[in-house]
């Protein structure tokens, strides 16, 4: 009966989304071939309404698309960026059956207590507080049922949506974007892999007193249930509003939580969502949710640094080589100069050797004015294909930039960054990376 209900719910879900996507296709075709003007603002609102109450990956994908430069038009970005992972949690009968499926009959005897109400509900699963038999406070992250089939179905919808936008506007070719999103989403379903990512981050950040990572409880975890130590903390924006004296400490800890792993080990947490971290009373950060982790080869990270140096010295050749290593193709001098508009925007706070704010958002979206200009230039020169390695790097950069804007933190970002990259060496990174990836059974990039 549960499976029938689930199947019926999926049919209703895809009918609802397909109707919205079908309407998008018809309107874009009308604009392109018949000259009928599309009210994009109106249709974008309809599309957000169609996605807004859904559990599952399509909502996560929609949020992600708003951070990729020109993957979708501005009107849709403005609406889809409002989506939140706040779908209603599963009720207790559902949870009880799901827990039995993961831990077997009598699973409740393996806990001192297990709270029936979810502490948090997101797009792929929900979290319940519990107490272990040893008295430890635990967080049990339980995946919603049938998420594997939902991912595959939603990836099909993603391909259709991006294909429509691409036929309408050739500024960005999205094939590699689709591949990257698909691979990362499938990985997010594997909670055993996420547990290994969590252990990897604990190793990487062991000498960072301002960042804390939960510990996986292997005996109470499966591929679709991740049990870990509970980390107490408050919401970041609540913290800095109530205790503004902690703002700079929180901002610096956030910076190090994301970029120490990247520039020392080539590892990036690709989901700087406000729900994925909390703040302790001393300003230290609890970093959580390791489903979206990307490992880069050391030469790719070196190219990130080289592009920064190129922006410092206006070295067009060095910039072009960095883009080539990232995976951009057909790099004419004109395309490089257009990509440099985006790069200068991204690196600008790091180039300025003084305490300062990161920047500002336009209509709530960080970087949209710059992206709009880059878009018009790319259209003029025939477009560009965004390499898959760029997708989550850009997402993390823009996501963190938005966080820092909300914090209104004035720091010398230049000094923080220079300290991170001062002793960068490709060979040394490859050695460090290899040791920790092997230790935590994570495939090399």
N, C-alpha and C positions, 0 to 999 in steps of 0.2 A: 504493500500500500504506500509506504514512504517513497519507493522508487517511482510508482505511478504518479504520486503527487509531484515529485521532483521532475519527472519527465513532462508532465503537464505544465509545470511552471516554466520549464525551459522553452517549450513550444510558445507559451504566451510571451516570454521574454524576447525570443527572436522574432516573433511576429511584430512585436512592438518596435523593436529596433529596425527591422527590415522596412517597416512602413516609413519610419523617419528617413532612413537611408534612401529608400526608393523615391521619396519626395525630393530629396536633395538631388538625386540623379536627374529626375524629370526637369527640375528647375534649372539646373546647370545646362542641360541639353537645350532647353528653351532659350537661355541667354546666349549660348554659343552659336546655335544654328538658326534661330528664328529672331534674334535680336530682342527677345522679351526680357525686360529688366527684372532681375531677381532681387527681392527684398531680403538680403542676406541677414540683416539683423533679426528679422522675424523668424526666418528659418533656423538660424543659430539658436534662438530661444527654444524653438520646438525640439531641436536635436538634444539640447541640454535637458529638457523636460523628459524626453524619452529615455535618456541614460541615467538621470539623477537618482532614481530609486532602486537601481540594480545592484545586487551583489556581483562580485566576479571581476574578471580581468578587463572587460571593455571599459569600465569606468577608470581603472588604473591607466589604461592605454590613452584614454581621452585626456587625462591629466598630463601624461607624459608628452603628448603631441603639442601641448601649449608651450613647452619649453624648447622645442626644436625650431630653430630659425626657419620660418616660412614653409613648414610642413603643411600648414593649413592657413587660410586667410584670417586677417585680423578680427573680423566680426565673430568668427567661430572661436578664436582664442579667447576673446573677451567673455564669452558665455561659458565655454568648457572649463576655463580656469576657475570657475566658481564651484565646480563639482567637488564634493568632499566624500571621503570614504566613511560615510556614516549610515550605511544601510542597517536596518534593524537586525539585532542579534538573533541567533537561533534560540528557540525556547528550550526549556529543560528536558522535555521528552526527546527532542532531537539530539541535544547534547549528550544525554545519557546513552542513547544508542550509538552515537559516534564514538564516545569514550570506550564503550564495550567493544566496538569493532577494532579499536586500536590496542587496548590493553587487556581485552578478554573479560569473561564473566568475573564478577567479584572485584572489579577494578577499584571500587570505592574503598575497599579495605587497604589499598596501597597508599592511602592518604589519611592523615588525621582529620582533615576537613577539605571540602571542595565547594566553593561558592557557586550556587546555581545561576545567579545573574552574572552576565559577562561584564568584566571590568572595562573592556574596549571591544569594538566591532569594526572591522575594516573590510577591504574589498575581497580578500581571499580567505579570511578566517577571523576568529575572535579569540580573546584572551580571558581566561578565568583565573582568579586568585585561588590558591590552595595552600595547605600546610602539609609538609612531608611528615613521614613517621618519625623523623629525627627532630621535628619542630621547626624546620627551615621554612621560611616564606617562599612560595613558589608562584611562578606565572606559567600557566598551561595554554599554549597557543594551538588551537584546534582548527584544522582546515574544514571549510564547508564541504558538504558532499558534492560529488560529481564535478569537481573543479577542473579535472583534466579534460573532460569533454567540453566544458564551458570555455576553457582556454582555446581549444582548437576551433570551436565555432566562432568565438569572438575574433580570433586571428583572421578568419575568413572575412568577417565584417570589416576588420581593419584594412585588409587588402583592397576591398571594394571602395571604402571611403577614400583611402589615399590615392587609389587609381582614378577616382572621379576628380579629385582636386588636381592631380597631376595632368590629366587630359585638359583640364580647364586652364591651367597655369603652369608653364614649363620651367619656372625659375629653379625648382629643386626636384631632382629625380629621387624617388623614395625607396627604390628596391632594397638597398642596403639598410635603410632605416627599418624596413619591415623585417628583414632577417635578424637584425640585432634585437628588436623588441620581442620577436618570437622566441629566440633562444633564451633571453633573460626571463621571460614569463614562464617558460617551461621549467627553468631552474628554480624559480620561486615556489613551485609546487613541491619541491623535494626538501622536506624539513630536515632530513639527515644531512644534506649538503649545507643547509643554512646553519646547522649546528657546528659543522666543520669551519664555516666562515666565522662563526662567533669565536671559536677557539683560536683561529688565525688572528683575529683582531685583538684578542686578549694577549697573545704573544707580542704582537706589534706594539701595543700601547702599554706594555708592562711598566715602562719607565715614565709614563705620562700621568702624574698625580691628578691632573685636572680632568681625566676621562676615565669612565668606568664601563666595563662590559660584563653582562651577566654570564653565569656559568651554566652550561648545559647539564641536565640530569639524565644521563644516558639510559638508566634503567626505566625511566618513565617517558621515554621518547620513542617515536617511530617515524616513518616517512611522512606521516600526515599529522603528527602530534609532536610538538616541541615543548618540553618542560625545562624550565630554567629558573635560576634564582630570581626572586622579585627584587627590583631596585626601586627604592622610594625616591620620589622626586616630584617637583612641581612643573607646571607648564612654563616654558621659557618666557613668553610674553607677560604672564602673570608675575613671574619673579622679578623682572626688570622694572615692571610698573610699581610693584610694592617695595622693591629695594633697588632703586636706581644706582646705588653705589656699587652694585655687582655687575653693572652692564659691561664694562671693559673686560672683567675677568671672564664672564660668560662668553663674550665674543672671541677672545683669544683662545679659550678652550675649544670652542666650536671650530675655529680655524685649524687648530692642531689635530682635533679629532678626525677631520677629513683629509688634511694634507700631509701630515706625517706619514700615514700609510702609503700615500701615492708617491711622494718624492723619495722615500727611503726603500719602499718595497714594491712599488708599481701596483698597489691595490687601492681600489676606489669604492667607497660606499656610494652607490648610485641613486639613493633615494633620500635626499635631505628634506623629508616631509616633517612638518612640525610635530606630528604624532610619533616620530621615531626617536625622539630624545626627550629627556627631562632634566631638571636642574636641581642639584642638592643645595642645602642651606649655605655652603661655602662657595657656591658658584661653579662647582665641578659639574661635568656633564655625564649623564647616563646615556650611552649610545645603545640603541636597540634596533631590532628588525634587520637581520642580515641576509634577507632573501635576495636582494639586488646588489650583488658585489661583482665588480669587474676587475680582472687581473690583466695588466698591460705588460708587454715586453719592455725591457729597459730602453731600447732605442726609441720607442714611442714616447716614453717619459722624457728622454733627452730632447726630443723634438719639441715638446711642450716648453721646455726651458729655452731651447734655441729660438723659438718664436718670440719669447719674452725678450731675449737679447736682441733679436732683430728689430723689435719695436723700440728698444732703447737707442739703437744706432742707425735706424732707418736702413737696414741692410735687406734689400729686396731679394737678393740671391739666397741669403740664409732663411728668410721667410718662405720662399718657394720650396726649398729643400725640406723644411719642416712640414709643410702641407703635403709634399710628396710622400714623406714617411708616414704621415697620418692616413694616407690612402686617397687623397684627392687626385683626380686624373685630369688630363687635358688642361694643364696649367699654363695658359698664355700669360704674358706679362699683365694684360688687362684684368684677367681673372684674379691673379695674385693681388693686384692693387685693390680690387673690390673686397676680397677676403680680408685684407689688411684693415679695412674700415672696421670690420667686426672684431678683429684681433686687438686693435688699439682700444676699442671700447672695453673689452674684457680685461686687458692688462693695465689699463690706465690707472686704477687705484694702486697697483703694485709698482708703477714707475715713478710715483710721486713721493719723494722722500720727506714726508711730514705727517703728523697726525691729521687724519681727515675722515670724513664719511665715505662710504663706498660709492654712493650715487643716489639716484632717485628713481622711482617707478613712474611710468606713464599710464594713467588709467588702471593702476594696480598691477601693471605688468612690467617687470624689470627688463629694459633693453629693447622695448618694442619700437621706439622711434628709430633707433639705429638699424634694427632689422628691416623696417619698412624701406629705408634708403638702400640697404644692401640688396633687398629684393628687387627693387626697380632697376638697379644696375645689373643684377644677374639676368633679369629678363632681357635687357638690352643686348647682352653678349651671348645669349643662347642657353643660359642655365648652367647648373652644376649638379653632380651627383654627390650627396653627402655620404662619406664613408661611415661604416657601422661603428668604428672605434670612436667616432666623434660624438655619437648620440648621448651616451651617459656621462661623458666628460663635460659636455655642454650643459646637460641637465643639472649636474652637481654644481657647476659654476654659477649658473643662473639661480638655482635654488638657494644656495648659500648667500649669494648676493642679495636676494630678497629678504632672507633672514637678517642679514646685517643692516639692511635698510630699516626694517622694523625695529631693530635694537637701537638704531641711531648711535652706533658706536664709533667714536673717533679714535682710531688707532693708526700707528705708522705701519700700514700694511706692507710697505716696501721693505722695512727692516725685518718683519716677520717672515716674508718670503725669501729674502736674501739669506737669512739664517738657515732656512730649510735646504736651500740648494747650494750652499757655499762649498760643500765637499762632495757634490754629486759626481759619481763615477759609474759608467755603464757596467764595467766588469764587477765592481763591488756590489752594485744593486743586484746583478744576476746571481751572484753567490748568495747574498742574504735571502733573496726571493726563493731560490731553489731549496735552501735549507728549510724554510718555514712552510713552503707548499708541500714538500715531501713529508714533513712532520705531521701535517694536518690532512694528508691524503687529498689534496686539491690539485687538479690537473694544471700543468704549466700552460701559459697562453700560446 
